[in-house]
Amino acid sequence: MDAGIEVHRALGFGLLESEYQECLLFEFKYLGLQVITQRCAKIH
């Protein structure tokens, strides 16, 4: 949660979701977290 708030504070509002996602991914990796993005999921 803190990482998301930090990214939003740094970037402000009005960007595309994909831009926020890339910056949040960077922030998570900076914090030492392993991240998997955009995984496919089967829907039945």
Number of C-alpha atoms within 10 A of each C-alpha: 5 7 16 16 12 13 17 16 10 10 13 11 9 8 10 8 8 9 11 18 14 12 17 18 20 16 16 15 12 11 10 9 11 9 9 7 8 5 5 6 6 4 4 3
